[in-house]
Amino acid sequence: MESLKLPATGRTPEVDFDFAQGVLRLSGESYPDDVATFFGPIFAALRAFLAEAGGHPIRFDMELLYFNSSSAKALMNIFQMLETAAGNGRSIAVTWCYEENDDSMQELGEDFAEDLHHVAFTLKQIPADGAP
Amino acid sequence: MDSIMLAQQYAGIKRDLDEKGIIFSFSGYLSEGILYSLGEALREKMTLEETDGPTVRRVFAVFVEQMQNIIRYSAEKMTGAREKPVELSAGMVTIGMEGGKVFIVCGNTVYNADVPRLRDRLEYLKGLDKDAIKTYYREQLRETPEEGARGANIGLIEIARRASEPIEYDFLEMDEGKSFFCLKARI
């Protein structure tokens, strides 16, 4: 299945879903004016990919620096899709990166991790790059 | 009115803002574009002042939720579609310093019919401690959004969560249809 790549904008994260390799990545900031319009195609592509037969392990790197509450809901949706697929036997590893000292992002990662039982979830501290 | 009066008048407004510790204030029609530009300016200013990163992010997070609440829920709106759809919502957002803490106040009109439900939600949130807010956030994150809702219904919880003190709110009835609603969060 074809990759999904979207460059970051001021208000939306970079999307780099390399489906052939099973390596997916979201990075940057997310506070779009219309969450449904931005995340709709991402959900659709991910759903189609997860429905594909084949046992490719999946690596999902979440490198978000900030997201608003509507985006949090969209991320929850993504995690639920991943959890269902992992429950069905797919090997899925999520790495949640947060900058050092960023308690908010660390806690938000913990919020999502709470009901992931089949997805292997890792919190990873990364150095702050000094950008706000 | 001559120019001396004009300067006096606006110097008075400026002085009032300064005395209240207000460093940033916007009143009028807000849009997502204004949210983006003001947000960037706010972050740049705080970064130049060497505000620590986590504080900058907390202020920014509260700012975004407050602005989006106004854009989505203000009872005073203009909509149009010339080249692309436009939506402008009236309100105000004010950021200042008070007792060494950053505060953000948003204000906008709401329909009187919506006041009791909003008041109940805010009163409930105000009574929760840090851990309870976190638990409540996690519960709401798992709720399916209401059909047609544009937001996630967790914006207010996000504001309360990022604030370092209980949120403050107030309503002022303007007429039989609308009230002015204010929400203040200290970071």
Chai-1 contact restraints between the chains, C-beta under 6 A:
chainA,res_idxA,chainB,res_idxB,connection_type,confidence,min_distance_angstrom,max_distance_angstrom,comment,restraint_id
A,Y31,B,V64,contact,1.0,0.0,6.0,A-B,restraint_1
A,D33,B,E32,contact,1.0,0.0,6.0,A-B,restraint_2
A,N68,B,V64,contact,1.0,0.0,6.0,A-B,restraint_3
A,S69,B,A152,contact,1.0,0.0,6.0,A-B,restraint_4
A,S69,B,I154,contact,1.0,0.0,6.0,A-B,restraint_5
A,S69,B,G155,contact,1.0,0.0,6.0,A-B,restraint_6
A,S69,B,E158,contact,1.0,0.0,6.0,A-B,restraint_7
A,S70,B,G151,contact,1.0,0.0,6.0,A-B,restraint_8
A,S70,B,A152,contact,1.0,0.0,6.0,A-B,restraint_9
A,K73,B,A152,contact,1.0,0.0,6.0,A-B,restraint_10
A,M76,B,L141,contact,1.0,0.0,6.0,A-B,restraint_11
A,N101,B,P54,contact,1.0,0.0,6.0,A-B,restraint_12
A,D102,B,P54,contact,1.0,0.0,6.0,A-B,restraint_13
A,D111,B,R138,contact,1.0,0.0,6.0,A-B,restraint_14
A,A128,B,G53,contact,1.0,0.0,6.0,A-B,restraint_15
A,P132,B,R43,contact,1.0,0.0,6.0,A-B,restraint_16
A,P132,B,T47,contact,1.0,0.0,6.0,A-B,restraint_17
A,P132,B,V56,contact,1.0,0.0,6.0,A-B,restraint_18
